Amino acid sequence: GIRYKTVYLQYFGKKQVREMLTKWGNGKEEFDVNKMTQKIVTYCNNINFVMTPFNIAVFMTIWDGDRNFVPINEGKVMRKYLETVLDRFSVEDFQRSEYDYDVKQHFLGYLAYEMCKKDEYFFTIDEFNQLTDQYHQEKGFQKSKSKFDVIFFQKNILCLNGEYVYFCNTSIMEYCLASFAVVDSTLYKLMTGKETRRNFAREISFYSGIVQDCSKLVNDLSD
C-alpha cells in the first residue's frame, strides 16, 4: 500500500474564483470571466462541492474540452466532473481503455452499495482491500493493472484517514450509489421503496439525471 498524508485545502469565495479564472482565461477566445464564475459557482452549489482550487480547475478543464457543455441536471454535471478527474487527468493509456470511466464508476458504485448495506459509510483498510480483491476476482480483473487500490486515493475520490477509507465527498458517494442502482434492481427497490425513499432523496435526484427515461421512476415514486 501507499502512505498518504491528509492535506486540507482552504476553499474559495466568489471573488477568489473570479481571480483564478481571470488568470486562467487570459487570451482565451470567447471567454467571459463573469459568466464562467457564475457557472462554476452554480455547478458547485448544485452538487454540494466546496470551491477548492482543484474543483475549480476540473470545471475549467471541462469548459476547455467542451465549450458547448450544458449542465442539464446534477447527474450530468457529476458524471462530467468524474470523467474529467478519472480519465482526462490520467496519463496511462490503458487506464482510459481497458479500465475506462464506466468500469471505474461501477467499482465506486459497488463500494458505495457495500457501505449502504452495512449502514456505515466507511471501511477499515482491511475491509477495503478485501472488497477490492473480491471485485477483481468476480470480474476477472487484475489489480496490478487496474490500480483500483490506488488511483481513487490519488484522484481525491476516496480518502484514507488512519485505518479508515471513505468517500472524500458525500455527493460523489450519492452519485455512485445512484449509478449502481441502474444495474442493481435490489438497490433500486430500496431507494424507491415507500418506507425508505426519504433516506435517498439525493440519490434519486442523481438517478433521474443518469437514466434517459424517468417514466418508471416517476411511477414507482407515485404510489
CNS distance restraints for C-alpha pairs under 8 A (distance, minus, plus):
assign (resid   1 and name CA) (resid 150 and name CA) 7.83 0.50 0.50
assign (resid   2 and name CA) (resid 150 and name CA) 7.51 0.50 0.50
assign (resid   4 and name CA) (resid 160 and name CA) 7.12 0.50 0.50
assign (resid   6 and name CA) (resid 160 and name CA) 7.86 0.50 0.50
assign (resid   6 and name CA) (resid 161 and name CA) 7.04 0.50 0.50
assign (resid   9 and name CA) (resid  52 and name CA) 6.68 0.50 0.50
assign (resid  10 and name CA) (resid  52 and name CA) 6.63 0.50 0.50
assign (resid  11 and name CA) (resid  50 and name CA) 6.34 0.50 0.50
assign (resid  11 and name CA) (resid  51 and name CA) 5.32 0.50 0.50
assign (resid  11 and name CA) (resid  52 and name CA) 4.53 0.50 0.50
assign (resid  11 and name CA) (resid  53 and name CA) 7.31 0.50 0.50
assign (resid  12 and name CA) (resid  16 and name CA) 5.51 0.50 0.50
assign (resid  12 and name CA) (resid  17 and name CA) 6.20 0.50 0.50
assign (resid  12 and name CA) (resid  51 and name CA) 5.35 0.50 0.50
assign (resid  12 and name CA) (resid  52 and name CA) 5.83 0.50 0.50
assign (resid  12 and name CA) (resid  53 and name CA) 7.32 0.50 0.50
assign (resid  13 and name CA) (resid  17 and name CA) 6.31 0.50 0.50
assign (resid  13 and name CA) (resid  51 and name CA) 7.24 0.50 0.50
assign (resid  14 and name CA) (resid  18 and name CA) 6.23 0.50 0.50
assign (resid  14 and name CA) (resid  37 and name CA) 7.29 0.50 0.50
assign (resid  14 and name CA) (resid  41 and name CA) 7.17 0.50 0.50
assign (resid  15 and name CA) (resid  19 and name CA) 6.33 0.50 0.50
assign (resid  16 and name CA) (resid  20 and name CA) 6.19 0.50 0.50
assign (resid  17 and name CA) (resid  21 and name CA) 6.16 0.50 0.50
assign (resid  17 and name CA) (resid  37 and name CA) 6.45 0.50 0.50
assign (resid  17 and name CA) (resid  51 and name CA) 7.80 0.50 0.50
assign (resid  17 and name CA) (resid  56 and name CA) 7.49 0.50 0.50
assign (resid  18 and name CA) (resid  22 and name CA) 5.97 0.50 0.50
assign (resid  18 and name CA) (resid  33 and name CA) 6.65 0.50 0.50
assign (resid  18 and name CA) (resid  34 and name CA) 7.22 0.50 0.50
assign (resid  18 and name CA) (resid  37 and name CA) 5.60 0.50 0.50
assign (resid  19 and name CA) (resid  23 and name CA) 6.52 0.50 0.50
assign (resid  20 and name CA) (resid  24 and name CA) 6.30 0.50 0.50
assign (resid  21 and name CA) (resid  25 and name CA) 5.72 0.50 0.50
assign (resid  21 and name CA) (resid  33 and name CA) 6.37 0.50 0.50
assign (resid  21 and name CA) (resid  36 and name CA) 7.73 0.50 0.50
assign (resid  21 and name CA) (resid  37 and name CA) 7.17 0.50 0.50
assign (resid  22 and name CA) (resid  26 and name CA) 6.13 0.50 0.50
assign (resid  22 and name CA) (resid  33 and name CA) 6.11 0.50 0.50
assign (resid  25 and name CA) (resid  31 and name CA) 6.42 0.50 0.50
assign (resid  25 and name CA) (resid  33 and name CA) 7.30 0.50 0.50
assign (resid  31 and name CA) (resid  36 and name CA) 7.71 0.50 0.50
assign (resid  32 and name CA) (resid  36 and name CA) 6.14 0.50 0.50
assign (resid  33 and name CA) (resid  37 and name CA) 5.92 0.50 0.50
assign (resid  34 and name CA) (resid  38 and name CA) 6.28 0.50 0.50
assign (resid  35 and name CA) (resid  39 and name CA) 6.17 0.50 0.50
assign (resid  36 and name CA) (resid  40 and name CA) 6.21 0.50 0.50
assign (resid  37 and name CA) (resid  41 and name CA) 6.19 0.50 0.50
assign (resid  38 and name CA) (resid  42 and name CA) 6.03 0.50 0.50
assign (resid  39 and name CA) (resid  43 and name CA) 6.07 0.50 0.50
assign (resid  40 and name CA) (resid  44 and name CA) 6.14 0.50 0.50
assign (resid  40 and name CA) (resid  56 and name CA) 6.98 0.50 0.50
assign (resid  40 and name CA) (resid  59 and name CA) 6.79 0.50 0.50
assign (resid  41 and name CA) (resid  45 and name CA) 6.12 0.50 0.50
assign (resid  41 and name CA) (resid  51 and name CA) 7.54 0.50 0.50
assign (resid  42 and name CA) (resid  46 and name CA) 5.98 0.50 0.50
assign (resid  43 and name CA) (resid  47 and name CA) 6.48 0.50 0.50
assign (resid  43 and name CA) (resid  49 and name CA) 7.97 0.50 0.50
assign (resid  43 and name CA) (resid  71 and name CA) 7.98 0.50 0.50
assign (resid  43 and name CA) (resid  77 and name CA) 7.08 0.50 0.50
assign (resid  44 and name CA) (resid  48 and name CA) 5.68 0.50 0.50
assign (resid  44 and name CA) (resid  49 and name CA) 4.55 0.50 0.50
assign (resid  44 and name CA) (resid  50 and name CA) 6.44 0.50 0.50
assign (resid  44 and name CA) (resid  51 and name CA) 6.55 0.50 0.50
assign (resid  45 and name CA) (resid  49 and name CA) 6.28 0.50 0.50
assign (resid  45 and name CA) (resid  50 and name CA) 7.99 0.50 0.50
assign (resid  46 and name CA) (resid  74 and name CA) 6.39 0.50 0.50
assign (resid  47 and name CA) (resid  74 and name CA) 6.15 0.50 0.50
assign (resid  47 and name CA) (resid  77 and name CA) 7.85 0.50 0.50
assign (resid  47 and name CA) (resid  78 and name CA) 7.16 0.50 0.50
assign (resid  47 and name CA) (resid 171 and name CA) 6.33 0.50 0.50
assign (resid  48 and name CA) (resid 171 and name CA) 6.47 0.50 0.50
assign (resid  49 and name CA) (resid  55 and name CA) 7.82 0.50 0.50
assign (resid  49 and name CA) (resid 169 and name CA) 7.63 0.50 0.50
assign (resid  49 and name CA) (resid 171 and name CA) 7.61 0.50 0.50
assign (resid  50 and name CA) (resid  55 and name CA) 7.60 0.50 0.50
assign (resid  51 and name CA) (resid  55 and name CA) 6.16 0.50 0.50
assign (resid  51 and name CA) (resid  56 and name CA) 6.37 0.50 0.50
assign (resid  52 and name CA) (resid  56 and name CA) 6.28 0.50 0.50
assign (resid  53 and name CA) (resid  57 and name CA) 6.07 0.50 0.50
assign (resid  54 and name CA) (resid  58 and name CA) 6.33 0.50 0.50
assign (resid  55 and name CA) (resid  59 and name CA) 6.48 0.50 0.50
assign (resid  56 and name CA) (resid  60 and name CA) 6.22 0.50 0.50
assign (resid  57 and name CA) (resid  61 and name CA) 6.19 0.50 0.50
assign (resid  58 and name CA) (resid  62 and name CA) 6.32 0.50 0.50
assign (resid  58 and name CA) (resid  81 and name CA) 6.76 0.50 0.50
assign (resid  58 and name CA) (resid  84 and name CA) 6.75 0.50 0.50
assign (resid  58 and name CA) (resid  85 and name CA) 6.96 0.50 0.50
assign (resid  59 and name CA) (resid  63 and name CA) 6.31 0.50 0.50
assign (resid  59 and name CA) (resid  81 and name CA) 7.03 0.50 0.50
assign (resid  60 and name CA) (resid  64 and name CA) 6.15 0.50 0.50
assign (resid  61 and name CA) (resid  65 and name CA) 6.11 0.50 0.50
assign (resid  61 and name CA) (resid  84 and name CA) 7.53 0.50 0.50
assign (resid  62 and name CA) (resid  66 and name CA) 5.97 0.50 0.50
assign (resid  62 and name CA) (resid  67 and name CA) 7.66 0.50 0.50
assign (resid  62 and name CA) (resid  69 and name CA) 7.87 0.50 0.50
assign (resid  62 and name CA) (resid  80 and name CA) 7.37 0.50 0.50
assign (resid  62 and name CA) (resid  81 and name CA) 7.52 0.50 0.50
assign (resid  62 and name CA) (resid  84 and name CA) 6.86 0.50 0.50
assign (resid  63 and name CA) (resid  67 and name CA) 4.86 0.50 0.50
assign (resid  63 and name CA) (resid  68 and name CA) 7.83 0.50 0.50
assign (resid  63 and name CA) (resid  69 and name CA) 7.09 0.50 0.50
assign (resid  71 and name CA) (resid  76 and name CA) 6.10 0.50 0.50
assign (resid  71 and name CA) (resid  77 and name CA) 5.54 0.50 0.50
assign (resid  72 and name CA) (resid  76 and name CA) 6.37 0.50 0.50
assign (resid  72 and name CA) (resid  77 and name CA) 7.63 0.50 0.50
assign (resid  73 and name CA) (resid  77 and name CA) 6.52 0.50 0.50
assign (resid  73 and name CA) (resid 209 and name CA) 5.85 0.50 0.50
assign (resid  74 and name CA) (resid  78 and name CA) 6.16 0.50 0.50
assign (resid  74 and name CA) (resid 205 and name CA) 7.47 0.50 0.50
assign (resid  74 and name CA) (resid 206 and name CA) 6.03 0.50 0.50
assign (resid  74 and name CA) (resid 209 and name CA) 6.49 0.50 0.50
assign (resid  75 and name CA) (resid  79 and name CA) 6.14 0.50 0.50
assign (resid  75 and name CA) (resid 175 and name CA) 7.16 0.50 0.50
assign (resid  75 and name CA) (resid 205 and name CA) 7.66 0.50 0.50
assign (resid  75 and name CA) (resid 206 and name CA) 4.68 0.50 0.50
assign (resid  75 and name CA) (resid 207 and name CA) 6.94 0.50 0.50
assign (resid  75 and name CA) (resid 208 and name CA) 7.44 0.50 0.50
assign (resid  75 and name CA) (resid 209 and name CA) 4.45 0.50 0.50
assign (resid  75 and name CA) (resid 210 and name CA) 5.60 0.50 0.50
assign (resid  76 and name CA) (resid  80 and name CA) 6.16 0.50 0.50
assign (resid  76 and name CA) (resid 209 and name CA) 6.21 0.50 0.50
assign (resid  76 and name CA) (resid 210 and name CA) 6.98 0.50 0.50
assign (resid  77 and name CA) (resid  81 and name CA) 6.15 0.50 0.50
assign (resid  78 and name CA) (resid  82 and name CA) 6.16 0.50 0.50
assign (resid  78 and name CA) (resid 172 and name CA) 7.50 0.50 0.50
assign (resid  78 and name CA) (resid 175 and name CA) 7.30 0.50 0.50
assign (resid  79 and name CA) (resid  83 and name CA) 5.94 0.50 0.50
assign (resid  80 and name CA) (resid  84 and name CA) 6.17 0.50 0.50
assign (resid  81 and name CA) (resid  85 and name CA) 6.33 0.50 0.50
assign (resid  82 and name CA) (resid  86 and name CA) 5.82 0.50 0.50
assign (resid  83 and name CA) (resid  87 and name CA) 5.50 0.50 0.50
assign (resid  83 and name CA) (resid  88 and name CA) 6.84 0.50 0.50
assign (resid  83 and name CA) (resid 101 and name CA) 6.21 0.50 0.50
assign (resid  84 and name CA) (resid  88 and name CA) 4.80 0.50 0.50
assign (resid  84 and name CA) (resid  89 and name CA) 6.30 0.50 0.50
assign (resid  85 and name CA) (resid  89 and name CA) 5.41 0.50 0.50
assign (resid  85 and name CA) (resid  90 and name CA) 7.73 0.50 0.50
assign (resid  85 and name CA) (resid 155 and name CA) 6.60 0.50 0.50
assign (resid  86 and name CA) (resid  90 and name CA) 6.37 0.50 0.50
assign (resid  86 and name CA) (resid 101 and name CA) 6.77 0.50 0.50
assign (resid  86 and name CA) (resid 155 and name CA) 6.91 0.50 0.50
assign (resid  87 and name CA) (resid  95 and name CA) 7.31 0.50 0.50
assign (resid  87 and name CA) (resid  96 and name CA) 5.78 0.50 0.50
assign (resid  87 and name CA) (resid 100 and name CA) 7.27 0.50 0.50
assign (resid  87 and name CA) (resid 101 and name CA) 6.41 0.50 0.50
assign (resid  90 and name CA) (resid  95 and name CA) 7.03 0.50 0.50
assign (resid  90 and name CA) (resid  96 and name CA) 7.41 0.50 0.50
assign (resid  91 and name CA) (resid  95 and name CA) 8.00 0.50 0.50
assign (resid  92 and name CA) (resid  96 and name CA) 7.08 0.50 0.50
assign (resid  93 and name CA) (resid  97 and name CA) 6.55 0.50 0.50
assign (resid  94 and name CA) (resid  98 and name CA) 5.67 0.50 0.50
assign (resid  94 and name CA) (resid  99 and name CA) 6.87 0.50 0.50
assign (resid  95 and name CA) (resid  99 and name CA) 5.17 0.50 0.50
assign (resid  95 and name CA) (resid 100 and name CA) 6.10 0.50 0.50
assign (resid  95 and name CA) (resid 146 and name CA) 6.99 0.50 0.50
assign (resid  96 and name CA) (resid 100 and name CA) 4.64 0.50 0.50
assign (resid  96 and name CA) (resid 101 and name CA) 7.06 0.50 0.50
assign (resid  99 and name CA) (resid 103 and name CA) 5.69 0.50 0.50
assign (resid  99 and name CA) (resid 104 and name CA) 6.69 0.50 0.50
assign (resid  99 and name CA) (resid 146 and name CA) 6.31 0.50 0.50
assign (resid 100 and name CA) (resid 104 and name CA) 6.42 0.50 0.50
assign (resid 101 and name CA) (resid 105 and name CA) 6.06 0.50 0.50
assign (resid 102 and name CA) (resid 106 and name CA) 6.11 0.50 0.50
assign (resid 103 and name CA) (resid 107 and name CA) 6.37 0.50 0.50
assign (resid 104 and name CA) (resid 108 and name CA) 6.32 0.50 0.50
assign (resid 104 and name CA) (resid 148 and name CA) 7.98 0.50 0.50
assign (resid 105 and name CA) (resid 109 and name CA) 6.09 0.50 0.50
assign (resid 105 and name CA) (resid 176 and name CA) 6.63 0.50 0.50
assign (resid 105 and name CA) (resid 179 and name CA) 7.76 0.50 0.50
assign (resid 106 and name CA) (resid 110 and name CA) 6.10 0.50 0.50
assign (resid 106 and name CA) (resid 176 and name CA) 7.66 0.50 0.50
assign (resid 106 and name CA) (resid 179 and name CA) 7.59 0.50 0.50
assign (resid 106 and name CA) (resid 180 and name CA) 6.47 0.50 0.50
assign (resid 107 and name CA) (resid 111 and name CA) 6.36 0.50 0.50
assign (resid 107 and name CA) (resid 135 and name CA) 7.76 0.50 0.50
assign (resid 108 and name CA) (resid 112 and name CA) 6.19 0.50 0.50
assign (resid 108 and name CA) (resid 173 and name CA) 7.88 0.50 0.50
assign (resid 108 and name CA) (resid 176 and name CA) 6.01 0.50 0.50
assign (resid 109 and name CA) (resid 113 and name CA) 6.08 0.50 0.50
assign (resid 109 and name CA) (resid 173 and name CA) 7.69 0.50 0.50
assign (resid 109 and name CA) (resid 176 and name CA) 4.43 0.50 0.50
assign (resid 109 and name CA) (resid 177 and name CA) 4.99 0.50 0.50
assign (resid 109 and name CA) (resid 178 and name CA) 7.67 0.50 0.50
assign (resid 109 and name CA) (resid 179 and name CA) 6.47 0.50 0.50
assign (resid 109 and name CA) (resid 180 and name CA) 4.90 0.50 0.50
assign (resid 110 and name CA) (resid 114 and name CA) 6.28 0.50 0.50
assign (resid 110 and name CA) (resid 177 and name CA) 7.69 0.50 0.50
assign (resid 110 and name CA) (resid 180 and name CA) 6.75 0.50 0.50
assign (resid 111 and name CA) (resid 115 and name CA) 6.35 0.50 0.50
assign (resid 111 and name CA) (resid 131 and name CA) 7.78 0.50 0.50
assign (resid 112 and name CA) (resid 116 and name CA) 6.19 0.50 0.50
assign (resid 112 and name CA) (resid 121 and name CA) 7.73 0.50 0.50
assign (resid 112 and name CA) (resid 173 and name CA) 6.03 0.50 0.50
assign (resid 112 and name CA) (resid 174 and name CA) 7.78 0.50 0.50
assign (resid 112 and name CA) (resid 176 and name CA) 6.54 0.50 0.50
assign (resid 112 and name CA) (resid 177 and name CA) 5.42 0.50 0.50
assign (resid 113 and name CA) (resid 117 and name CA) 6.08 0.50 0.50
assign (resid 113 and name CA) (resid 177 and name CA) 5.97 0.50 0.50
assign (resid 113 and name CA) (resid 180 and name CA) 7.49 0.50 0.50
assign (resid 113 and name CA) (resid 187 and name CA) 7.70 0.50 0.50
assign (resid 114 and name CA) (resid 118 and name CA) 6.57 0.50 0.50
assign (resid 115 and name CA) (resid 119 and name CA) 5.93 0.50 0.50
assign (resid 115 and name CA) (resid 120 and name CA) 5.48 0.50 0.50
assign (resid 115 and name CA) (resid 121 and name CA) 4.96 0.50 0.50
assign (resid 115 and name CA) (resid 122 and name CA) 6.42 0.50 0.50
assign (resid 115 and name CA) (resid 123 and name CA) 7.51 0.50 0.50
assign (resid 116 and name CA) (resid 120 and name CA) 6.63 0.50 0.50
assign (resid 116 and name CA) (resid 121 and name CA) 6.76 0.50 0.50
assign (resid 121 and name CA) (resid 166 and name CA) 6.59 0.50 0.50
assign (resid 122 and name CA) (resid 164 and name CA) 6.48 0.50 0.50
assign (resid 122 and name CA) (resid 165 and name CA) 5.51 0.50 0.50
assign (resid 122 and name CA) (resid 166 and name CA) 4.58 0.50 0.50
assign (resid 122 and name CA) (resid 167 and name CA) 7.66 0.50 0.50
assign (resid 123 and name CA) (resid 127 and name CA) 5.61 0.50 0.50
assign (resid 123 and name CA) (resid 128 and name CA) 5.76 0.50 0.50
assign (resid 123 and name CA) (resid 164 and name CA) 5.59 0.50 0.50
assign (resid 123 and name CA) (resid 165 and name CA) 5.04 0.50 0.50
assign (resid 123 and name CA) (resid 166 and name CA) 6.48 0.50 0.50
assign (resid 124 and name CA) (resid 128 and name CA) 6.27 0.50 0.50
assign (resid 124 and name CA) (resid 163 and name CA) 5.59 0.50 0.50
assign (resid 124 and name CA) (resid 164 and name CA) 4.49 0.50 0.50
assign (resid 124 and name CA) (resid 165 and name CA) 5.97 0.50 0.50
assign (resid 125 and name CA) (resid 129 and name CA) 6.19 0.50 0.50
assign (resid 125 and name CA) (resid 160 and name CA) 7.96 0.50 0.50
assign (resid 125 and name CA) (resid 163 and name CA) 5.50 0.50 0.50
assign (resid 125 and name CA) (resid 164 and name CA) 5.62 0.50 0.50
assign (resid 125 and name CA) (resid 165 and name CA) 6.07 0.50 0.50
assign (resid 126 and name CA) (resid 130 and name CA) 6.16 0.50 0.50
assign (resid 127 and name CA) (resid 131 and name CA) 6.13 0.50 0.50
assign (resid 128 and name CA) (resid 132 and name CA) 6.07 0.50 0.50
assign (resid 128 and name CA) (resid 165 and name CA) 7.08 0.50 0.50
assign (resid 129 and name CA) (resid 133 and name CA) 6.12 0.50 0.50
assign (resid 129 and name CA) (resid 149 and name CA) 7.26 0.50 0.50
assign (resid 130 and name CA) (resid 134 and name CA) 6.09 0.50 0.50
assign (resid 131 and name CA) (resid 135 and name CA) 6.04 0.50 0.50
assign (resid 132 and name CA) (resid 136 and name CA) 6.27 0.50 0.50
assign (resid 132 and name CA) (resid 148 and name CA) 7.41 0.50 0.50
assign (resid 132 and name CA) (resid 149 and name CA) 6.88 0.50 0.50
assign (resid 133 and name CA) (resid 137 and name CA) 6.20 0.50 0.50
assign (resid 133 and name CA) (resid 143 and name CA) 7.61 0.50 0.50
assign (resid 134 and name CA) (resid 138 and name CA) 6.20 0.50 0.50
assign (resid 135 and name CA) (resid 139 and name CA) 6.17 0.50 0.50
assign (resid 136 and name CA) (resid 140 and name CA) 5.63 0.50 0.50
assign (resid 136 and name CA) (resid 141 and name CA) 4.65 0.50 0.50
assign (resid 136 and name CA) (resid 142 and name CA) 6.32 0.50 0.50
assign (resid 136 and name CA) (resid 143 and name CA) 6.70 0.50 0.50
assign (resid 137 and name CA) (resid 141 and name CA) 6.48 0.50 0.50
assign (resid 141 and name CA) (resid 145 and name CA) 7.94 0.50 0.50
assign (resid 141 and name CA) (resid 146 and name CA) 7.22 0.50 0.50
assign (resid 142 and name CA) (resid 146 and name CA) 6.15 0.50 0.50
assign (resid 143 and name CA) (resid 147 and name CA) 5.34 0.50 0.50
assign (resid 143 and name CA) (resid 148 and name CA) 6.41 0.50 0.50
assign (resid 143 and name CA) (resid 149 and name CA) 7.21 0.50 0.50
assign (resid 147 and name CA) (resid 151 and name CA) 5.89 0.50 0.50
assign (resid 148 and name CA) (resid 152 and name CA) 6.64 0.50 0.50
assign (resid 150 and name CA) (resid 154 and name CA) 6.50 0.50 0.50
assign (resid 151 and name CA) (resid 155 and name CA) 6.07 0.50 0.50
assign (resid 152 and name CA) (resid 156 and name CA) 6.21 0.50 0.50
assign (resid 152 and name CA) (resid 157 and name CA) 5.14 0.50 0.50
assign (resid 152 and name CA) (resid 158 and name CA) 5.39 0.50 0.50
assign (resid 153 and name CA) (resid 157 and name CA) 6.00 0.50 0.50
assign (resid 153 and name CA) (resid 158 and name CA) 4.89 0.50 0.50
assign (resid 153 and name CA) (resid 159 and name CA) 5.79 0.50 0.50
assign (resid 153 and name CA) (resid 160 and name CA) 7.28 0.50 0.50
assign (resid 156 and name CA) (resid 168 and name CA) 6.51 0.50 0.50
assign (resid 157 and name CA) (resid 167 and name CA) 5.99 0.50 0.50
assign (resid 157 and name CA) (resid 168 and name CA) 5.55 0.50 0.50
assign (resid 157 and name CA) (resid 169 and name CA) 7.23 0.50 0.50
assign (resid 157 and name CA) (resid 172 and name CA) 7.59 0.50 0.50
assign (resid 158 and name CA) (resid 165 and name CA) 6.78 0.50 0.50
assign (resid 158 and name CA) (resid 166 and name CA) 5.64 0.50 0.50
assign (resid 158 and name CA) (resid 167 and name CA) 4.45 0.50 0.50
assign (resid 158 and name CA) (resid 168 and name CA) 5.19 0.50 0.50
assign (resid 159 and name CA) (resid 165 and name CA) 5.58 0.50 0.50
assign (resid 159 and name CA) (resid 166 and name CA) 5.43 0.50 0.50
assign (resid 159 and name CA) (resid 167 and name CA) 5.94 0.50 0.50
assign (resid 159 and name CA) (resid 168 and name CA) 5.36 0.50 0.50
assign (resid 160 and name CA) (resid 164 and name CA) 5.72 0.50 0.50
assign (resid 160 and name CA) (resid 165 and name CA) 4.69 0.50 0.50
assign (resid 160 and name CA) (resid 166 and name CA) 6.87 0.50 0.50
assign (resid 161 and name CA) (resid 165 and name CA) 6.53 0.50 0.50
assign (resid 167 and name CA) (resid 172 and name CA) 7.18 0.50 0.50
assign (resid 167 and name CA) (resid 173 and name CA) 6.06 0.50 0.50
assign (resid 168 and name CA) (resid 172 and name CA) 7.87 0.50 0.50
assign (resid 169 and name CA) (resid 173 and name CA) 6.70 0.50 0.50
assign (resid 170 and name CA) (resid 174 and name CA) 6.21 0.50 0.50
assign (resid 171 and name CA) (resid 175 and name CA) 6.07 0.50 0.50
assign (resid 172 and name CA) (resid 176 and name CA) 6.11 0.50 0.50
assign (resid 173 and name CA) (resid 177 and name CA) 6.11 0.50 0.50
assign (resid 174 and name CA) (resid 178 and name CA) 6.18 0.50 0.50
assign (resid 174 and name CA) (resid 202 and name CA) 6.64 0.50 0.50
assign (resid 174 and name CA) (resid 203 and name CA) 5.23 0.50 0.50
assign (resid 174 and name CA) (resid 206 and name CA) 7.67 0.50 0.50
assign (resid 175 and name CA) (resid 179 and name CA) 6.17 0.50 0.50
assign (resid 175 and name CA) (resid 203 and name CA) 6.10 0.50 0.50
assign (resid 175 and name CA) (resid 206 and name CA) 5.77 0.50 0.50
assign (resid 175 and name CA) (resid 207 and name CA) 7.55 0.50 0.50
assign (resid 176 and name CA) (resid 180 and name CA) 6.22 0.50 0.50
assign (resid 177 and name CA) (resid 181 and name CA) 6.40 0.50 0.50
assign (resid 177 and name CA) (resid 203 and name CA) 6.78 0.50 0.50
assign (resid 178 and name CA) (resid 182 and name CA) 6.96 0.50 0.50
assign (resid 178 and name CA) (resid 203 and name CA) 5.00 0.50 0.50
assign (resid 178 and name CA) (resid 204 and name CA) 6.71 0.50 0.50
assign (resid 178 and name CA) (resid 206 and name CA) 6.18 0.50 0.50
assign (resid 178 and name CA) (resid 207 and name CA) 5.08 0.50 0.50
assign (resid 179 and name CA) (resid 183 and name CA) 7.58 0.50 0.50
assign (resid 179 and name CA) (resid 206 and name CA) 7.97 0.50 0.50
assign (resid 179 and name CA) (resid 207 and name CA) 6.49 0.50 0.50
assign (resid 179 and name CA) (resid 210 and name CA) 6.96 0.50 0.50
assign (resid 180 and name CA) (resid 184 and name CA) 6.09 0.50 0.50
assign (resid 180 and name CA) (resid 187 and name CA) 7.69 0.50 0.50
assign (resid 181 and name CA) (resid 185 and name CA) 6.41 0.50 0.50
assign (resid 181 and name CA) (resid 186 and name CA) 7.74 0.50 0.50
assign (resid 181 and name CA) (resid 187 and name CA) 5.24 0.50 0.50
assign (resid 181 and name CA) (resid 188 and name CA) 4.73 0.50 0.50
assign (resid 181 and name CA) (resid 191 and name CA) 7.96 0.50 0.50
assign (resid 181 and name CA) (resid 207 and name CA) 7.86 0.50 0.50
assign (resid 182 and name CA) (resid 188 and name CA) 7.01 0.50 0.50
assign (resid 182 and name CA) (resid 207 and name CA) 7.70 0.50 0.50
assign (resid 182 and name CA) (resid 211 and name CA) 7.67 0.50 0.50
assign (resid 184 and name CA) (resid 188 and name CA) 6.36 0.50 0.50
assign (resid 185 and name CA) (resid 189 and name CA) 6.11 0.50 0.50
assign (resid 186 and name CA) (resid 190 and name CA) 6.30 0.50 0.50
assign (resid 187 and name CA) (resid 191 and name CA) 6.05 0.50 0.50
assign (resid 188 and name CA) (resid 192 and name CA) 6.16 0.50 0.50
assign (resid 189 and name CA) (resid 193 and name CA) 5.56 0.50 0.50
assign (resid 190 and name CA) (resid 196 and name CA) 6.45 0.50 0.50
assign (resid 190 and name CA) (resid 197 and name CA) 7.25 0.50 0.50
assign (resid 191 and name CA) (resid 196 and name CA) 6.44 0.50 0.50
assign (resid 191 and name CA) (resid 197 and name CA) 5.22 0.50 0.50
assign (resid 191 and name CA) (resid 199 and name CA) 7.77 0.50 0.50
assign (resid 191 and name CA) (resid 200 and name CA) 5.77 0.50 0.50
assign (resid 191 and name CA) (resid 203 and name CA) 7.72 0.50 0.50
assign (resid 191 and name CA) (resid 204 and name CA) 7.19 0.50 0.50
assign (resid 192 and name CA) (resid 196 and name CA) 6.90 0.50 0.50
assign (resid 192 and name CA) (resid 197 and name CA) 4.84 0.50 0.50
assign (resid 192 and name CA) (resid 200 and name CA) 7.80 0.50 0.50
assign (resid 192 and name CA) (resid 204 and name CA) 7.67 0.50 0.50
assign (resid 192 and name CA) (resid 217 and name CA) 7.84 0.50 0.50
assign (resid 192 and name CA) (resid 220 and name CA) 6.67 0.50 0.50
assign (resid 192 and name CA) (resid 221 and name CA) 6.27 0.50 0.50
assign (resid 193 and name CA) (resid 197 and name CA) 5.34 0.50 0.50
assign (resid 193 and name CA) (resid 220 and name CA) 7.99 0.50 0.50
assign (resid 193 and name CA) (resid 221 and name CA) 7.78 0.50 0.50
assign (resid 194 and name CA) (resid 221 and name CA) 7.51 0.50 0.50
assign (resid 194 and name CA) (resid 223 and name CA) 7.47 0.50 0.50
assign (resid 196 and name CA) (resid 200 and name CA) 7.26 0.50 0.50
assign (resid 197 and name CA) (resid 201 and name CA) 6.61 0.50 0.50
assign (resid 200 and name CA) (resid 204 and name CA) 6.04 0.50 0.50
assign (resid 201 and name CA) (resid 205 and name CA) 6.29 0.50 0.50
assign (resid 202 and name CA) (resid 206 and name CA) 6.32 0.50 0.50
assign (resid 203 and name CA) (resid 207 and name CA) 5.99 0.50 0.50
assign (resid 204 and name CA) (resid 208 and name CA) 6.17 0.50 0.50
assign (resid 205 and name CA) (resid 209 and name CA) 6.83 0.50 0.50
assign (resid 206 and name CA) (resid 210 and name CA) 6.44 0.50 0.50
assign (resid 207 and name CA) (resid 211 and name CA) 6.41 0.50 0.50
assign (resid 208 and name CA) (resid 212 and name CA) 7.88 0.50 0.50
assign (resid 208 and name CA) (resid 214 and name CA) 6.13 0.50 0.50
assign (resid 208 and name CA) (resid 217 and name CA) 7.61 0.50 0.50
assign (resid 214 and name CA) (resid 218 and name CA) 6.12 0.50 0.50
assign (resid 215 and name CA) (resid 219 and name CA) 6.17 0.50 0.50
assign (resid 216 and name CA) (resid 220 and name CA) 6.06 0.50 0.50
assign (resid 217 and name CA) (resid 221 and name CA) 6.17 0.50 0.50
assign (resid 218 and name CA) (resid 222 and name CA) 6.20 0.50 0.50
assign (resid 219 and name CA) (resid 223 and name CA) 7.22 0.50 0.50
